[in-house]
Each structure stands twice: as C-alpha cells, then as structure tokens.
Amino acid sequence: MKNKLAIAVNESEWKDWKWQQRNSLHSAKQIKRFFPNFPEEELSQINEYDQKRRWGITPYTLSLMSRDKEGNPSHSDPLVKQTFPLRGFRIDVSKDSYDGSNESNWELPHDMVTPIMQHKYTNKVIIRAPNSCLGYCGFCFEVARVEDKTTKKGSVNDQLWKQSMDYVRTHLEVIEVILSGGDPLLSNNDTLEGRLSDIRSIQHVKAVRVHTRALTFNPFRIDEKLIGLFKKYRVNALGVHVCHPNELTEEMNRALNLFDNLGYGSIIKLGQTPLLRGINDDSEVLKELFMKMYSGFNIKPYYLFHSLPWSPSANDYRTSVRKGVRLMKALKRHIPNVAMPEYVILTSPVNSKY
C-alpha cells in the first residue's frame, strides 16, 4: 500500500473487498484509529456532519492519499477533496447546493416509475439499487438517495424489484437496463446473479450496463466470480467512475486485466468523469487522465459531466460552463479523438422524457 495506515492488517485481509468495506472510515469517532494526530477541532465539526450525511472511505482509498506533516490527509490531495468531509469539502449554503429541502435534481417524480427505477430516457431504464456505496463523494448528484440520512427514497427489496421487472416486461421500448445506485457492486454476487438473471429473462432487453466506482474505491471487488457473472449474463458495458489520474492504480489495472484473463475482455469500459474545480479542471490533468484511461487501462473516456444544480458542496466543486468549453478546446488535437469524452451538461427537464 502507498501510505501505511494506523490499522494493522495482513495482505489477505487487505485484498478482501468485504474487509475493506467493514473497515471503512465513516464517522468522526473512528478517525483517530487511522490518524492519531487528527485535530480535535475538526473532529468536532465532522461529528456535526455525521448527523446529516453518510460518508465513507475505504482503507484502500485512504492509503492513496498524500499526508501533511502531522500524518493526516492533505487538504490539497485530489482524493481527500472528493471524499473527506471538512478536510476536503464542506456542506455549503450557496443557492444551488443541496440542503435537504431542494427538489431532487435528477430523480424527478414523473421519471420514477417505481421507487427504485427511473425511466428518464425512452429506450432505457436506470435501476437504483442499493441506496449505499462502496465509497462516498462530496459532489454526488444522488445525494438525496445515497447520503442524506433523512432520505425518503425507496431502497431495493423483493417487492420493488418485482414491480420494476414487471414494468420492463410490459414496456417493449426498453432495450437497455442500467444498474446504478448507490453502487450495485455493493451487493454480493448471489444477489447480483438473481438480478442479472431476471433482467436477461426479458427478451426485448438487448443490453445491460453496470455503473460503479468500485475500481477506484475498492478494486478488490472485481473478482473471478463477479466477472463470471458478467460473462454469463452478457453485461455489455461497465461504467467506470474516475475523476483524477491518481485513481488509476496498479490495483485498478489488475482488476481490469482479470476481464482479459477470464475471457471477457470484450466488455466495454466507459469512463465517466465529473468536472470538479480544484481537482481536475485543468487541461494537463484532464489530458493525463484521459490518455492514461485510454492507453493504459483500455477505458474509453465517455462523458465529462458538468455539475447538476442542487448538488452538495457546490461552492467547492462548481466551475463554469465557459471554462469547461475552454478545457475541451485545449484537449482537442492534443489527444486522439477516441480519448476525448463528450462534454455533457446535465439538465432535469420538467415536462419531457427523451
């Protein structure tokens, strides 16, 4: 591991994805287990954050963070900025930040055909299962579902899953099902097999996609059995969420190479990257990120997302559309076209489904 943590662990445990999840840092009271010199004033403030929002950082992710002179996560580290409350980001009160009372910016009521399934686009549905993640991001546009401790968003259960599958069966226009969340790979392999089997039993569904941040937060989740399930049920594409070159590690490459080694290298890997101020809103950072994804990891940079309204910590992460356009222009003709993502400004149309 890059930076030794204060917790004792052997290699076998370290590479166990469930151990990583069990030992994630997710509350102020746990911080000194990992960082004995962490400031008391910040602990008190993070404890206040704990009352409103879920957060969590795997030991693997913590090990990638650079440290300050006290051995604590550095304020300038790109992973700290994404995941560590206060040290990386804060709840703010800007007019377009999520504060718990805003209208949901993505799961609009008319899109939610079941409490866990969104039919926003005519030919595909997104299933949100579960309402939790392998790790949490301060800019999550699903904050109302995933991070808000008072959420009213429905969580997956057998009844809601059946209801969602019944909807797909009766809507022949749905040709793609996307498993998202939260993070679908937080579910165990047996649960995933049941869900993939149900989806593939519907003949008019031609494509299945899985979106995850496991490869950057807990790459040990990608194991032989999981890839075997993806191959058996013909998962067509893997949406890989990645924000900064520091997340493209040897462990992530090992996980991706397993697809080749197990005969399913043909699965399409699509990179999805939010544009984040102070993290990747720099042409050299994006150039390194997209080229490394393409040339070193066989991931197609697919989307560069501009932030949604009512996302958390907007003051920390928001950059302008004008800057996003300038960045794309700076990359054009300096990296191959296949390494160029599409710059997408996400919107929430109130009265349209497209």
C-alpha positions in Angstrom: 0.0 0.0 0.0 1.2 3.5 -0.7 0.8 5.0 2.8 0.8 2.7 5.8 -2.3 3.1 7.9 -2.6 3.0 11.7 -4.6 -0.1 11.5 -2.8 -3.5 11.4 -3.7 -5.7 8.5 -2.2 -8.7 6.6 -2.2 -8.9 2.8 -5.0 -11.4 2.6 -7.4 -9.2 4.6 -6.3 -6.1 2.6 -7.3 -7.7 -0.7 -10.7 -8.8 0.7 -13.3 -6.3 -0.6 -15.6 -7.1 2.3 -12.8 -6.4 4.8 -12.3 -3.1 3.1 -16.0 -2.2 3.5 -16.2 -3.4 7.1 -13.2 -1.3 8.0 -14.1 1.9 6.1 -13.8 5.2 7.9 -17.3 6.6 8.1 -17.6 8.7 11.3 -15.7 11.2 13.4 -15.2 8.8 16.3 -13.2 6.4 14.0 -10.8 9.0 12.6 -8.1 8.6 15.3 -7.9 4.9 14.6 -6.5 5.8 11.3 -4.9 9.2 12.0 -3.9 9.5 15.7 -2.8 13.2 15.3 -6.1 14.4 13.7 -7.1 17.9 15.1 -9.7 17.8 17.8 -11.5 20.9 16.4 -12.0 19.2 13.0 -13.3 16.1 14.8 -16.0 18.1 16.4 -17.0 19.7 13.1 -17.0 16.3 11.3 -19.2 14.9 14.1 -21.8 17.6 13.2 -21.5 16.5 9.6 -22.2 12.9 10.7 -25.6 13.9 11.9 -26.8 14.9 8.4 -24.9 12.9 5.8 -23.4 9.4 5.3 -19.8 9.3 4.2 -17.3 6.5 4.0 -13.7 6.0 2.8 -12.1 2.5 2.3 -8.7 1.8 3.8 -7.5 1.3 0.2 -8.6 4.9 -0.7 -7.1 6.3 2.4 -3.8 4.6 1.6 -3.7 6.6 -1.7 -4.0 10.0 -0.1 -1.0 12.2 0.5 -0.3 13.3 4.0 0.6 16.6 5.8 3.4 16.9 8.2 1.2 15.6 11.0 0.4 12.4 9.1 -3.1 13.4 8.3 -4.8 13.5 4.9 -3.6 16.5 3.0 -6.1 19.3 2.2 -4.6 19.5 -1.3 -4.9 15.8 -2.2 -7.4 15.1 -5.0 -8.9 12.1 -3.3 -9.2 14.0 0.0 -11.0 16.8 -1.8 -13.6 14.3 -3.1 -14.3 12.2 -0.1 -13.2 13.6 3.3 -15.7 16.0 5.0 -14.3 19.3 6.0 -10.7 18.4 5.3 -11.8 18.0 1.6 -15.2 19.7 1.3 -18.0 21.2 3.4 -21.7 21.5 3.4 -22.3 25.0 2.0 -25.3 27.3 1.7 -25.0 28.5 -1.8 -28.3 28.9 -3.7 -27.8 25.8 -5.8 -26.4 23.5 -3.1 -28.4 20.6 -1.8 -29.6 21.3 1.7 -32.1 18.6 2.3 -35.1 20.6 1.2 -34.4 21.2 -2.5 -36.4 19.4 -5.2 -34.4 16.3 -6.3 -32.3 17.4 -9.3 -32.2 14.1 -11.1 -34.9 11.7 -9.9 -37.9 13.8 -10.9 -41.2 12.4 -9.7 -42.6 11.8 -13.2 -39.4 9.8 -14.1 -39.7 7.4 -11.2 -41.9 4.6 -12.4 -41.1 2.6 -9.2 -39.3 3.9 -6.1 -36.1 2.3 -7.4 -36.4 2.6 -11.2 -36.1 5.7 -13.3 -37.5 5.9 -16.9 -36.0 9.2 -18.0 -34.9 8.2 -21.5 -37.3 6.5 -23.9 -35.3 3.3 -24.6 -33.6 2.6 -21.3 -34.3 2.5 -17.6 -31.9 3.0 -14.6 -32.4 0.9 -11.5 -31.1 2.4 -8.3 -30.1 -0.5 -6.1 -28.9 -0.2 -3.3 -29.1 3.3 -1.6 -25.5 3.0 -0.5 -22.0 3.0 -1.9 -18.5 1.4 -1.7 -17.3 4.9 -1.0 -19.0 8.4 -1.0 -18.3 11.5 -2.9 -18.9 15.1 -1.7 -20.3 16.0 -5.1 -22.8 13.1 -5.5 -25.8 14.1 -7.6 -27.7 11.3 -5.9 -27.1 12.8 -2.5 -30.9 12.8 -1.7 -30.9 9.0 -2.2 -27.5 7.9 -1.0 -26.0 10.4 1.5 -28.9 12.2 3.2 -29.7 10.4 6.5 -33.3 11.5 6.3 -33.9 10.3 2.8 -37.4 9.2 1.8 -36.1 7.5 -1.3 -37.1 3.8 -1.6 -34.5 1.2 -1.1 -34.4 -2.1 -3.0 -36.5 -5.0 -1.7 -38.1 -8.1 -3.3 -41.4 -6.4 -3.9 -39.9 -3.2 -5.5 -37.6 -5.4 -7.6 -40.5 -7.5 -8.9 -42.5 -4.3 -9.6 -39.6 -2.9 -11.6 -39.2 -6.1 -13.6 -42.9 -6.2 -14.3 -42.7 -2.6 -15.7 -39.8 -3.5 -18.0 -41.7 -6.6 -19.3 -44.7 -4.5 -20.3 -42.7 -1.7 -21.9 -41.3 -3.1 -25.2 -39.5 0.2 -25.9 -37.0 -0.5 -23.1 -34.0 -2.1 -24.8 -31.3 -1.3 -22.2 -31.3 -1.7 -18.4 -28.6 0.2 -16.4 -27.8 -1.0 -12.8 -26.7 2.0 -10.8 -27.2 3.2 -7.3 -25.7 4.0 -4.9 -23.3 1.3 -6.2 -24.8 -2.0 -7.5 -21.5 -3.8 -6.7 -22.0 -3.3 -3.0 -24.4 -6.2 -3.4 -22.9 -9.7 -3.1 -22.5 -12.0 -6.1 -25.5 -14.2 -5.3 -27.8 -11.1 -5.2 -26.3 -9.8 -8.4 -26.8 -13.1 -10.1 -30.5 -13.1 -9.3 -30.9 -9.6 -10.6 -29.0 -10.2 -13.8 -30.9 -13.4 -14.4 -34.2 -11.5 -14.1 -33.2 -8.8 -16.5 -31.9 -11.3 -19.1 -35.1 -13.2 -18.9 -36.8 -10.3 -20.7 -36.3 -10.9 -24.4 -36.7 -7.3 -25.6 -33.9 -6.1 -23.3 -30.9 -6.1 -25.6 -28.2 -4.5 -23.4 -27.2 -4.4 -19.7 -24.9 -1.9 -18.2 -23.4 -1.6 -14.7 -22.2 1.7 -13.3 -19.7 1.5 -10.4 -16.9 3.3 -8.6 -15.6 0.0 -7.2 -12.5 0.2 -9.4 -11.4 3.5 -7.8 -12.7 2.9 -4.2 -12.4 -0.8 -3.8 -10.9 -2.6 -6.8 -10.8 -5.9 -4.9 -14.5 -6.1 -5.5 -13.7 -7.2 -9.1 -13.1 -11.0 -8.6 -13.3 -14.1 -10.7 -16.9 -14.9 -9.7 -18.2 -11.4 -10.5 -16.6 -11.4 -13.9 -18.0 -14.9 -14.5 -21.5 -13.5 -13.8 -20.9 -10.6 -16.1 -19.9 -13.0 -18.8 -22.7 -15.5 -18.1 -25.4 -12.8 -18.3 -23.7 -10.8 -21.1 -23.2 -7.5 -19.2 -22.4 -5.3 -22.2 -20.7 -2.3 -20.6 -19.1 -1.3 -17.4 -19.4 2.4 -16.4 -16.2 3.3 -14.6 -16.4 6.4 -12.5 -13.0 8.1 -12.2 -12.0 11.7 -11.5 -8.2 12.1 -11.3 -5.1 10.3 -12.6 -4.1 9.3 -9.0 -7.1 6.9 -9.0 -5.6 4.9 -11.9 -3.5 2.5 -9.8 -1.8 -0.9 -10.3 -4.6 -2.5 -8.3 -7.2 -1.0 -10.6 -5.2 -2.3 -13.6 -5.0 -5.7 -12.1 -8.8 -5.7 -11.7 -9.4 -4.7 -15.3 -6.8 -7.3 -16.5 -8.9 -10.0 -14.9 -11.5 -9.5 -17.6 -9.0 -10.4 -20.3 -7.5 -13.3 -18.3 -11.0 -14.8 -17.8 -12.1 -14.4 -21.4 -14.4 -11.4 -21.1 -12.1 -8.6 -22.2 -14.8 -7.7 -24.8 -16.9 -5.9 -22.1 -16.9 -2.2 -23.0 -15.4 0.0 -20.3 -16.8 3.5 -20.3 -15.2 6.3 -18.3 -17.4 8.8 -16.6 -15.8 11.9 -15.1 -17.4 14.9 -13.3 -15.7 18.2 -13.9 -14.6 19.4 -10.4 -13.0 22.7 -9.5 -9.6 22.3 -7.9 -9.4 18.6 -8.7 -9.5 18.1 -12.5 -10.5 21.5 -14.0 -7.0 21.8 -15.6 -6.1 20.8 -19.2 -2.9 19.0 -18.2 -4.7 16.9 -15.5 -7.5 16.0 -17.9 -5.0 15.2 -20.7 -3.1 12.8 -18.3 -6.4 11.3 -17.1 -8.0 10.6 -20.5 -4.8 9.4 -22.1 -4.0 7.1 -19.2 -7.5 5.7 -19.2 -7.3 5.1 -22.9 -3.8 3.9 -23.4 -3.0 2.2 -20.1 -6.4 0.9 -18.9 -8.4 0.3 -22.0 -11.2 2.6 -20.7 -13.0 4.8 -23.3 -13.4 8.3 -21.8 -17.1 8.6 -22.4 -18.6 11.6 -20.5 -17.2 14.6 -18.9 -20.1 15.8 -16.7 -20.8 19.3 -15.8 -22.3 19.6 -12.3 -26.0 19.4 -11.7 -27.9 22.0 -9.7 -28.6 21.2 -6.1 -25.5 19.0 -5.7 -23.8 19.0 -2.3 -20.8 21.3 -1.6 -21.4 23.3 -4.8 -19.2 26.1 -3.7 -16.2 23.7 -3.5 -16.8 21.9 -6.8 -18.6 24.2 -9.2 -16.7 25.6 -12.2 -18.2 27.5 -15.2 -19.5 26.0 -18.4 -17.3 28.5 -20.2 -14.2 27.0 -18.5 -15.4 23.5 -19.4 -15.6 24.5 -23.1 -12.1 26.0 -22.9 -10.8 22.9 -21.4 -12.3 20.7 -24.2 -10.9 23.0 -26.8 -7.4 22.8 -25.2 -7.6 19.0 -25.4 -8.8 18.8 -28.9 -6.0 17.8 -31.4 -3.6 17.1 -28.4 -5.0 13.7 -27.7 -6.6 11.1 -30.0 -10.3 11.6 -30.7 -11.1 8.2 -29.2 -9.6 9.5 -25.9 -11.9 12.6 -26.0 -15.1 12.3 -23.9 -18.3 14.1 -24.7 -18.8 17.2 -22.6 -22.2 16.9 -21.1 -24.2 19.5 -19.2 -26.8 17.5 -17.2 -30.2 19.0 -17.0 -33.5 18.0 -15.5 -36.3 18.7 -17.9 -39.5 19.0 -16.0 -42.0 18.0 -18.7 -40.1 15.8 -21.1 -38.7 12.3 -21.4 -36.0 11.9 -24.0 
